[in-house]
């Protein structure tokens, strides 16, 4: 009995650690926001875009989202989901692209400016001359 309780406590402790990790919480938040965003896009498509498109694709005076083929095959609903997907994908693409540009600008601002190649060459030559001078001076003192 005690052994089973330890296993259960270990399992619950492991599950708690897993559930409270940053990645899992971030994923849960993303799913919730994504669902809300999906409803916004669906409303945008149905209430804003489709009133302009419906007259162009209307079949026998009915809304194109209600078109069915055979018993229960809702082609119009499927096409509406495709339009929703395309709009969501486009918005996400634009948002990710803007974030990448912002991140790139931030990285460029963080990088220190490159030193002048002439100054670097002068510093190397000065260092080499100093070492040569030290070597010659040490040889002169050994000869004397």
C-alpha positions as CSV (number, residue, x, y, z in Angstrom):
1,X,0.0,0.0,0.0
2,X,2.8,2.5,0.9
3,X,4.6,1.6,-2.2
4,X,1.6,2.4,-4.4
5,X,1.1,5.7,-2.5
6,X,4.8,6.6,-3.2
7,X,4.3,5.8,-6.9
8,X,1.2,7.9,-7.0
9,X,2.9,10.8,-5.2
10,X,5.9,10.6,-7.6
11,X,3.6,10.5,-10.6
12,X,1.7,13.6,-9.3
13,X,4.9,15.4,-8.6
14,X,6.3,14.7,-12.0
15,X,3.0,15.7,-13.6
16,X,3.0,19.0,-11.6
17,X,6.5,19.8,-12.8
18,X,5.6,19.0,-16.4
19,X,2.4,21.0,-16.3
20,X,4.0,24.1,-14.7
21,X,7.0,24.2,-17.1
22,X,7.2,27.4,-19.2
23,X,6.8,25.5,-22.5
24,X,3.5,23.9,-21.5
25,X,2.1,27.1,-20.1
26,X,3.1,29.0,-23.2
27,X,1.5,26.3,-25.4
28,X,-1.7,26.5,-23.4
29,X,-1.8,30.3,-23.7
30,X,-1.1,30.0,-27.5
31,X,-4.0,27.6,-28.0
32,X,-6.4,29.8,-26.1
33,X,-5.4,32.9,-28.0
34,X,-5.4,31.0,-31.3
35,X,-9.0,29.8,-30.7
36,X,-10.1,33.4,-29.9
37,X,-8.2,34.7,-32.9
38,X,-9.9,32.0,-35.1
39,X,-13.3,33.2,-34.0
40,X,-12.3,36.8,-34.9
41,X,-11.1,35.8,-38.3
42,X,-14.2,33.7,-39.0
43,X,-16.4,36.6,-38.0
44,X,-14.3,38.9,-40.2
45,X,-14.7,36.5,-43.2
46,X,-18.4,35.9,-42.7
47,X,-19.4,39.5,-41.8
48,X,-17.0,41.7,-43.7
49,X,-15.5,39.9,-46.7
50,X,-18.3,37.5,-47.7
51,X,-21.0,40.1,-48.2
52,X,-18.8,41.4,-51.0
53,X,-18.1,38.0,-52.5
54,X,-21.5,36.4,-52.0
55,X,-23.1,38.2,-54.9
56,X,-20.3,37.0,-57.2
57,X,-20.6,33.4,-56.3
58,X,-24.2,33.1,-55.2
59,X,-25.8,29.9,-56.6
60,X,-29.5,30.2,-57.1
61,X,-29.9,33.0,-54.6
62,X,-28.5,31.1,-51.6
63,X,-25.4,31.8,-49.5
64,X,-22.4,29.9,-50.9
65,X,-21.5,28.6,-47.4
66,X,-24.8,26.6,-47.3
67,X,-24.1,24.8,-50.6
68,X,-24.4,21.0,-50.1
69,X,-23.7,18.2,-52.5
70,X,-25.7,15.0,-51.9
71,X,-26.9,14.2,-48.5
72,X,-24.9,16.1,-45.9
73,X,-21.7,17.0,-47.9
74,X,-21.3,20.7,-47.1
75,X,-19.0,22.0,-49.8
76,X,-19.7,25.7,-48.9
77,X,-18.7,25.2,-45.2
78,X,-15.5,23.5,-46.3
79,X,-14.7,26.3,-48.7
80,X,-15.4,28.8,-46.0
81,X,-12.9,27.0,-43.7
82,X,-10.3,27.2,-46.5
83,X,-10.9,31.0,-46.8
84,X,-10.5,31.3,-43.0
85,X,-7.3,29.3,-43.1
86,X,-5.8,31.5,-45.8
87,X,-6.6,34.7,-44.0
88,X,-5.2,33.3,-40.7
89,X,-2.0,32.2,-42.5
90,X,-1.6,35.5,-44.2
91,X,-2.0,37.4,-40.9
92,X,0.5,35.1,-39.1
93,X,3.0,35.4,-41.9
94,X,2.8,39.2,-41.8
95,X,3.1,39.2,-38.0
96,X,6.1,36.8,-38.0
97,X,7.8,38.8,-40.8
98,X,7.4,42.1,-38.8
99,X,8.8,40.4,-35.7
100,X,11.8,39.1,-37.6
101,X,12.5,42.6,-39.0
102,X,12.2,44.1,-35.5
103,X,14.6,41.4,-34.1
104,X,17.1,42.0,-36.9
105,X,17.1,45.7,-36.3
106,X,17.6,45.0,-32.6
107,X,20.5,42.7,-33.3
108,X,22.2,45.3,-35.6
109,X,21.8,48.0,-32.9
110,X,23.4,45.7,-30.3
111,X,26.5,44.9,-32.3
112,X,29.4,47.1,-31.6
113,X,30.8,49.0,-34.6
114,X,33.7,47.3,-36.4
115,X,37.1,48.8,-35.7
116,X,38.8,50.8,-38.4
117,X,41.1,48.3,-40.4
118,X,43.8,50.9,-40.5
119,X,43.9,51.3,-36.7
120,X,44.0,47.5,-36.3
121,X,46.9,47.3,-38.7
122,X,48.7,50.1,-36.9
123,X,48.2,48.4,-33.6
124,X,49.7,45.2,-34.9
125,X,52.7,46.9,-36.4
126,X,53.3,48.8,-33.2
127,X,53.1,45.5,-31.2
128,X,55.5,43.9,-33.6
129,X,58.0,46.8,-33.4
130,X,57.8,46.7,-29.6
131,X,58.6,43.0,-29.6
132,X,61.4,43.5,-32.0
133,X,62.9,46.3,-29.9
134,X,62.7,44.1,-26.8
135,X,64.5,41.3,-28.7
136,X,67.2,43.5,-30.0
137,X,67.8,45.1,-26.6
138,X,68.0,41.7,-24.9
139,X,70.6,40.6,-27.5
140,X,72.7,43.8,-27.0
141,X,72.8,43.2,-23.3
142,X,73.9,39.6,-23.8
143,X,76.7,40.6,-26.1
144,X,78.1,43.3,-23.8
